[in-house]
Amino acid sequence: MKATGFNHVTLRVSLLSRSLPFYVGILGMKLVHQGRTDVYLEWGSAWICLLERPQNDQNGGNEEKGLDHLAFSIDETDFPAAVETLLASGTTVVRGPVYRGGGWSLNFLDPDENQLELFTGTLTERMKVWNAE
């Protein structure tokens, strides 16, 4: 498999109104897009998506926060072979392969059930799709 590096991370947060000032004001990330329940932040060559997931007090409130998934960049020409490698190894696929948000995507689980993604797109391509809607 020829993943070329880190692409993006998606974090679940309880309140965007609290998290956004931290990521922009304190960590110095650039706000690229703000939706109703999500924001996209640029940070050097990588990007971060914050997804608002309010706490669920019935279940203790913590399972909704934290890492949603970590994505790795992969060239579109290498994507099909990577998918075949993951499927042949018995890796659990959560979603995909699917074309969404400006690139091909495959979400899968590592041995400890951390969700990972292979993604062929960029933040610029994703914003073209998100802003067109």
C-alpha positions in Angstrom: 0.0 0.0 0.0 1.3 3.4 -0.9 -0.2 5.9 1.6 1.7 9.1 1.2 1.2 10.6 4.7 -1.3 12.3 7.0 -4.4 13.8 5.3 -6.7 14.9 8.1 -8.2 14.1 11.4 -11.9 14.3 12.4 -12.7 15.0 16.1 -16.0 14.8 17.8 -16.6 17.8 20.2 -19.4 18.6 22.5 -19.7 22.3 21.6 -18.3 24.0 18.5 -18.8 27.4 20.2 -16.3 26.3 22.8 -13.9 24.3 20.6 -13.6 26.7 17.7 -11.9 29.6 19.7 -9.4 27.0 21.1 -8.4 25.6 17.7 -8.4 29.0 15.9 -7.4 31.4 18.7 -5.0 29.4 20.7 -3.6 26.8 18.3 -3.7 29.3 15.3 -5.6 27.1 12.8 -7.3 28.8 9.9 -11.1 28.5 9.6 -11.9 27.4 6.1 -15.6 26.4 6.5 -18.2 26.5 9.2 -21.4 24.6 8.9 -24.2 24.0 11.4 -22.5 21.1 13.1 -19.0 21.0 11.6 -16.0 23.2 10.9 -13.0 22.6 8.7 -9.7 24.0 9.9 -6.4 24.3 7.9 -3.2 23.7 9.8 -0.1 23.7 7.5 -0.5 21.0 4.9 -3.1 19.1 7.0 -6.6 19.8 8.0 -8.9 19.1 10.9 -12.6 18.6 11.0 -14.5 19.3 14.2 -17.9 17.6 14.4 -20.3 18.7 17.1 -21.8 15.8 19.0 -23.6 17.0 22.1 -23.1 15.0 25.2 -25.5 12.2 26.0 -26.0 12.3 29.8 -27.8 9.0 29.8 -24.6 7.2 28.8 -22.1 9.2 30.8 -21.4 11.8 28.1 -17.9 10.7 27.1 -18.4 8.3 24.3 -19.5 11.0 21.9 -16.3 13.0 22.2 -12.8 12.2 20.9 -11.3 10.9 17.8 -13.7 10.1 15.1 -11.1 8.9 12.5 -7.6 9.6 11.2 -7.1 9.8 7.5 -4.1 9.1 5.3 -3.5 10.5 1.9 -3.2 8.1 -1.0 -2.9 8.8 -4.8 -6.1 7.9 -6.7 -4.1 5.5 -8.9 -2.9 3.5 -5.9 -6.4 3.5 -4.2 -7.9 0.4 -5.9 -4.8 -1.8 -5.0 -4.9 -0.5 -1.4 -8.6 -1.4 -1.1 -7.8 -4.9 -2.4 -5.0 -5.3 0.1 -7.2 -4.3 3.0 -10.1 -6.6 1.9 -7.8 -9.5 1.3 -6.3 -9.1 4.8 -9.7 -9.4 6.4 -9.7 -5.8 7.6 -13.1 -4.6 8.8 -14.4 -2.0 6.4 -16.7 0.6 8.0 -17.6 2.6 4.8 -16.7 2.5 1.2 -15.0 2.5 -1.1 -17.1 5.6 -2.1 -16.5 8.8 -3.9 -17.4 11.6 -1.5 -16.2 15.1 -0.5 -13.9 15.5 -3.5 -12.1 12.1 -3.4 -12.2 8.4 -3.0 -12.6 7.2 0.5 -12.4 3.9 2.4 -13.0 3.9 6.2 -11.7 0.8 8.1 -10.7 -0.4 11.5 -7.2 -1.2 12.8 -6.8 -4.2 15.2 -7.8 -2.0 18.2 -10.9 -0.8 16.3 -9.6 2.7 15.8 -11.2 4.1 12.6 -8.8 5.0 9.8 -9.5 6.3 6.3 -7.7 6.3 3.0 -8.6 9.5 1.1 -7.6 10.6 -2.3 -8.8 14.2 -2.0 -7.6 17.5 -0.5 -9.2 20.1 1.7 -9.5 22.4 -1.4 -11.4 19.7 -3.3 -13.7 19.0 -0.3 -14.5 22.7 0.1 -15.6 22.9 -3.6 -18.1 20.1 -2.9 -19.3 21.4 0.5 -19.6 25.0 -0.7 -21.5 24.0 -3.8 -24.3 22.4 -1.7 
